[in-house]
Amino acid sequence: MANNTNLPHRSADTLYSASDEFVTALGLENRPVIKGELHGVYGWAGLVYNYLNQQPHLEQMGWCFQLTGPAGFARLPAGKTFASLCKAFFENRSQSFDGLRLTVDFSFQSVEWTGHIMSIPSGATRSQGSVTHTAIDVEGEVFTKLFDVWGRWLIMDPELQNAKIVILDDPGPMLLDDQSCSNIYFTPTRNMRDVAHAALNLGMMPRSLVPIEIKRDKSSEREMRSIQMEFTGLLEWDTLAVKQIARTFLKRLPMYNPDAVAAPAGFLNPSATVNGAKGGTIPQMTSEKARVTTSGAVADQGGAIPAAEVGYLG
């Protein structure tokens, strides 16, 4: 990477170069990689001047993008709206998602003799978890309705023991892509120029509908409806293909300063109702301005005020 040195803080021993065999072997060319084998401070007499080599890796916020939605929505009334709601739930409405976790556990066979134990690798098991999204439903229960239609019409209705889409004249092939969505999840690097880790989740379906309750308790306040939904899915982690998909979405993100977003035009003026009301600052200043004479004197004041002092009102 460029700017590998910034003496005296950062030397050639702080970061691996982009051409280092460790960096190229693991595909880390587009992110800063600290040399972990140098300048540790937890052994004998570590130097505080090598503080950059102690900078820890911080987990970045994950991103979720929907690649495809349930194709069966296209056969239902308002199918485009259901497809849009599905995409919005995962990408913009989810307050959080978690559960995507990759680990591998190793198995060993042991040989023992006279108190000694020697372990021999004998197997490995991969565990990938499942993803859960949490969101707040909005007035109209649109996301509750989304999962109700997705679940009963495309996945399984408890009465029919089949998807309700079968009652249509043309339900389609009813394959898994008709019933499920596919998402890409990834965490970017610290400088957001590359993908640190990525998971492709295929065949995602909700495991349940949103619970509906009818109750009455005048001593308690009303509650927001929080949707916490666990999804099935076939996961693939950190392969070249999965990272290529994630990098495509990372590059498509327009980076901009959100503080520089202009206010919508309607916010720059009061509404018609407020404009017609009296008593506000702007109506009073406007009324006073009308009483300022061209010579700089204000009516009913008895004395003249220099035009320069009238300022904005003049």
C-alpha positions as CSV (number, residue, x, y, z in Angstrom):
1,M,0.0,0.0,0.0
2,A,1.0,3.6,-0.5
3,N,2.3,5.7,2.4
4,N,3.7,2.7,4.3
5,T,6.1,5.0,6.3
6,N,5.4,8.1,8.5
7,L,8.6,8.4,10.6
8,P,9.0,8.3,13.5
9,H,5.6,6.8,14.1
10,R,5.3,4.4,11.2
11,S,8.4,2.6,9.8
12,A,8.9,0.0,7.1
13,D,8.5,-2.6,9.9
14,T,4.9,-1.5,10.8
15,L,2.9,-2.7,7.8
16,Y,3.4,-5.5,5.3
17,S,4.0,-4.3,1.8
18,A,1.3,-5.1,-0.8
19,S,3.8,-7.4,-2.5
20,D,4.6,-9.4,0.6
21,E,4.0,-13.1,0.1
22,F,1.8,-13.3,3.2
23,V,-0.4,-10.5,1.9
24,T,-0.7,-11.8,-1.6
25,A,-1.3,-15.4,-0.5
26,L,-4.3,-14.3,1.6
27,G,-5.6,-11.6,-0.8
28,L,-5.0,-8.7,1.6
29,E,-3.5,-6.2,-0.9
30,N,-6.2,-3.6,-0.5
31,R,-6.1,-3.2,3.3
32,P,-3.5,-2.2,5.9
33,V,-1.9,-5.2,7.5
34,I,0.2,-4.7,10.6
35,K,3.3,-7.0,11.0
36,G,2.2,-9.1,13.9
37,E,5.5,-10.8,14.5
38,L,7.3,-7.6,15.3
39,H,7.3,-5.1,18.2
40,G,5.1,-7.0,20.7
41,V,4.8,-5.2,24.1
42,Y,3.7,-8.1,26.3
43,G,7.0,-9.9,26.4
44,W,10.3,-8.5,27.7
45,A,10.7,-4.7,27.7
46,G,8.3,-3.6,25.0
47,L,8.7,-0.1,23.6
48,V,5.7,2.3,23.7
49,Y,7.2,4.0,20.6
50,N,6.0,0.9,18.6
51,Y,2.4,1.7,19.5
52,L,1.1,1.3,15.9
53,N,2.0,-2.3,16.0
54,Q,-0.5,-2.8,18.9
55,Q,-3.5,-1.3,17.0
56,P,-6.2,-4.0,17.4
57,H,-8.5,-5.2,14.7
58,L,-12.0,-3.8,15.2
59,E,-15.0,-5.6,13.8
60,Q,-16.7,-3.4,11.3
61,M,-20.5,-3.1,10.9
62,G,-21.9,-5.7,8.6
63,W,-23.9,-5.0,5.4
64,C,-26.7,-7.0,3.9
65,F,-27.9,-6.8,0.3
66,Q,-30.6,-8.8,-1.3
67,L,-29.6,-10.5,-4.5
68,T,-33.0,-12.0,-5.4
69,G,-36.4,-12.1,-3.7
70,P,-39.0,-14.9,-3.8
71,A,-39.9,-15.3,-7.4
72,G,-43.4,-16.4,-6.4
73,F,-44.3,-12.8,-5.4
74,A,-44.6,-12.0,-9.1
75,R,-47.7,-14.3,-9.4
76,L,-49.5,-12.6,-6.5
77,P,-51.5,-9.4,-6.5
78,A,-49.2,-6.4,-5.5
79,G,-46.3,-8.7,-6.2
80,K,-43.9,-5.7,-6.8
81,T,-44.8,-4.2,-3.5
82,F,-44.1,-7.5,-1.7
83,A,-40.8,-7.7,-3.5
84,S,-39.9,-4.2,-2.5
85,L,-41.0,-4.7,1.2
86,C,-38.8,-7.8,1.3
87,K,-35.8,-6.0,0.1
88,A,-36.4,-3.0,2.4
89,F,-36.8,-5.3,5.4
90,F,-33.3,-6.8,5.0
91,E,-31.4,-3.8,3.8
92,N,-33.0,-0.7,5.4
93,R,-35.5,-1.7,8.1
94,S,-33.5,-4.2,10.0
95,Q,-32.2,-2.6,13.2
96,S,-29.7,-5.4,13.6
97,F,-28.9,-8.9,12.3
98,D,-26.8,-11.6,13.9
99,G,-26.2,-15.3,14.1
100,L,-23.9,-15.5,11.1
101,R,-20.9,-17.3,12.6
102,L,-18.4,-19.6,11.0
103,T,-16.2,-21.9,13.0
104,V,-14.6,-25.3,12.6
105,D,-14.2,-27.9,15.4
106,F,-11.5,-30.6,15.0
107,S,-11.8,-34.1,16.2
108,F,-8.9,-36.2,17.5
109,Q,-8.2,-39.8,18.2
110,S,-5.9,-40.4,21.2
111,V,-3.2,-42.9,21.8
112,E,-2.2,-43.4,25.5
113,W,0.6,-45.2,27.3
114,T,2.0,-44.9,30.8
115,G,0.3,-41.5,31.4
116,H,1.2,-40.0,28.0
117,I,-1.5,-38.9,25.6
118,M,-0.8,-38.3,21.9
119,S,-3.6,-36.8,19.8
120,I,-4.1,-37.6,16.1
121,P,-6.4,-35.4,13.9
122,S,-9.3,-37.6,12.8
123,G,-12.0,-35.2,11.5
124,A,-13.5,-31.7,11.3
125,T,-17.0,-30.2,11.6
126,R,-18.0,-26.8,10.3
127,S,-20.6,-24.8,12.1
128,Q,-22.2,-21.8,10.3
129,G,-25.1,-20.6,12.4
130,S,-28.3,-19.0,11.0
131,V,-29.1,-15.4,10.6
132,T,-31.8,-13.5,12.6
133,H,-33.0,-10.0,11.6
134,T,-34.7,-7.6,14.1
135,A,-36.9,-4.7,12.9
136,I,-39.8,-2.5,14.1
137,D,-43.1,-2.9,12.1
138,V,-44.7,0.4,10.9
139,E,-48.2,1.6,11.0
140,G,-50.4,-0.7,8.8
141,E,-48.4,-3.8,9.8
142,V,-46.8,-4.0,6.4
143,F,-43.9,-6.2,7.4
144,T,-46.2,-8.5,9.5
145,K,-48.4,-8.9,6.3
146,L,-45.2,-9.5,4.2
147,F,-44.2,-12.5,6.3
148,D,-47.8,-13.7,6.5
149,V,-48.1,-13.8,2.7
150,W,-44.6,-15.1,2.2
151,G,-45.1,-17.9,4.7
152,R,-48.6,-19.1,3.9
153,W,-48.7,-18.4,0.1
154,L,-45.2,-19.4,-0.9
155,I,-43.9,-21.7,1.9
156,M,-46.6,-23.7,3.7
157,D,-50.2,-23.2,4.8
158,P,-51.2,-25.1,7.9
159,E,-54.6,-26.1,6.5
160,L,-53.5,-27.1,3.0
161,Q,-50.2,-28.5,4.2
162,N,-48.9,-26.9,1.0
163,A,-48.3,-23.4,-0.2
164,K,-51.5,-21.5,-0.9
165,I,-50.2,-20.5,-4.3
166,V,-51.4,-23.9,-5.6
167,I,-55.0,-22.4,-5.7
168,L,-53.9,-20.1,-8.6
169,D,-54.6,-21.1,-12.2
170,D,-50.8,-21.1,-12.8
171,P,-48.8,-21.5,-9.6
172,G,-45.6,-22.0,-11.5
173,P,-43.0,-24.7,-10.8
174,M,-42.9,-23.9,-7.1
175,L,-39.2,-24.5,-6.8
176,L,-37.1,-23.2,-4.0
177,D,-36.3,-20.0,-5.8
178,D,-40.0,-19.3,-5.9
179,Q,-40.2,-19.6,-2.1
180,S,-37.0,-18.0,-0.9
181,C,-34.6,-15.1,-1.3
182,S,-30.8,-14.9,-1.5
183,N,-28.7,-12.3,0.3
184,I,-25.1,-11.4,0.5
185,Y,-23.6,-10.4,3.9
186,F,-20.2,-8.9,4.4
187,T,-18.0,-6.8,6.6
188,P,-15.7,-4.2,4.9
189,T,-12.2,-3.5,5.8
190,R,-11.4,-0.5,8.1
191,N,-10.9,1.8,5.1
192,M,-13.9,0.3,3.2
193,R,-11.8,-0.4,0.2
194,D,-12.1,-4.2,0.3
195,V,-14.2,-7.0,1.9
196,A,-12.9,-8.6,5.0
197,H,-15.4,-11.4,5.2
198,A,-18.5,-12.4,3.3
199,A,-21.2,-14.9,3.5
200,L,-23.7,-15.8,0.7
201,N,-27.0,-17.1,2.0
202,L,-29.1,-19.0,-0.5
203,G,-32.6,-20.3,-0.1
204,M,-33.5,-18.0,2.8
205,M,-37.0,-18.4,4.2
206,P,-38.6,-17.3,7.5
207,R,-38.9,-20.0,10.1
208,S,-42.2,-18.6,11.5
209,L,-44.8,-15.9,11.1
210,V,-44.9,-12.8,13.2
211,P,-46.8,-13.6,16.4
212,I,-50.1,-11.8,16.8
213,E,-51.6,-11.2,20.2
214,I,-54.9,-9.9,21.5
215,K,-54.8,-8.7,25.1
216,R,-56.0,-6.0,27.4
217,D,-54.3,-4.5,30.4
218,K,-55.2,-0.9,31.2
219,S,-52.3,-0.6,33.6
220,S,-49.7,-1.1,30.9
221,E,-48.7,1.1,28.0
222,R,-49.0,0.1,24.4
223,E,-46.0,-1.7,22.9
224,M,-44.3,-1.3,19.6
225,R,-44.2,-4.5,17.5
226,S,-40.7,-5.7,17.2
227,I,-40.1,-8.4,14.6
228,Q,-37.3,-10.8,15.4
229,M,-37.2,-13.3,12.5
230,E,-34.8,-16.3,12.1
231,F,-34.2,-17.5,8.6
232,T,-33.1,-20.7,7.0
233,G,-30.4,-20.6,4.4
234,L,-27.6,-22.4,2.6
235,L,-24.4,-20.6,3.6
236,E,-21.1,-20.2,1.7
237,W,-18.3,-18.3,3.4
238,D,-15.3,-16.3,2.2
239,T,-14.7,-18.2,-1.1
240,L,-13.3,-16.2,-4.0
241,A,-16.7,-16.2,-5.7
242,V,-18.5,-15.0,-2.6
243,K,-16.0,-12.2,-2.0
244,Q,-16.3,-11.2,-5.7
245,I,-20.1,-10.7,-5.2
246,A,-19.5,-8.7,-2.0
247,R,-16.9,-6.5,-3.7
248,T,-19.3,-5.7,-6.5
249,F,-21.8,-4.3,-4.0
250,L,-19.1,-2.5,-2.0
251,K,-18.0,-0.7,-5.1
252,R,-21.5,0.3,-6.0
253,L,-22.0,2.1,-2.7
254,P,-21.9,5.9,-3.3
255,M,-19.7,7.4,-0.6
256,Y,-20.8,10.9,0.3
257,N,-21.0,13.2,3.3
258,P,-24.5,12.8,4.7
259,D,-24.2,16.2,6.5
260,A,-24.1,17.9,3.0
261,V,-27.5,16.5,1.9
262,A,-29.7,19.5,1.0
263,A,-33.1,19.8,2.8
264,P,-36.1,18.9,0.7
265,A,-37.8,22.0,-0.8
266,G,-40.9,21.6,1.3
267,F,-38.9,22.0,4.5
268,L,-37.6,25.4,3.5
269,N,-41.0,27.0,3.8
270,P,-43.7,26.7,6.4
271,S,-46.9,24.9,5.4
272,A,-49.8,26.9,4.1
273,T,-51.6,26.5,7.4
274,V,-48.6,27.9,9.4
275,N,-48.0,30.6,6.8
276,G,-51.5,32.0,7.3
277,A,-51.3,32.1,11.1
278,K,-50.2,35.2,13.0
279,G,-47.9,35.6,15.9
280,G,-44.7,34.0,14.6
281,T,-41.3,35.7,14.2
282,I,-41.4,36.0,10.4
283,P,-44.9,37.6,10.2
284,Q,-43.9,40.1,13.0
285,M,-40.6,41.0,11.3
286,T,-42.3,41.3,7.9
287,S,-44.9,43.7,9.5
288,E,-42.3,45.8,11.1
289,K,-40.3,46.0,7.9
290,A,-43.3,47.5,6.1
291,R,-43.3,50.4,8.6
292,V,-39.7,51.3,7.8
293,T,-39.5,54.5,5.7
294,T,-37.1,54.8,2.7
295,S,-35.3,57.6,4.6
296,G,-34.3,55.2,7.3
297,A,-36.9,56.5,9.9
298,V,-39.3,54.1,11.6
299,A,-42.9,55.3,11.9
300,D,-44.3,56.1,15.4
301,Q,-40.8,56.2,16.9
302,G,-40.3,59.9,17.1
303,G,-36.7,59.7,16.1
304,A,-34.8,58.7,13.0
305,I,-32.7,55.5,12.9
306,P,-29.8,55.5,10.5
307,A,-30.4,53.1,7.6
308,A,-27.2,51.3,8.3
309,E,-28.6,50.2,11.7
310,V,-31.8,49.0,10.3
311,G,-29.8,46.2,8.7
312,Y,-31.8,43.2,7.5
313,L,-35.1,45.1,8.0
314,G,-34.2,47.8,5.6
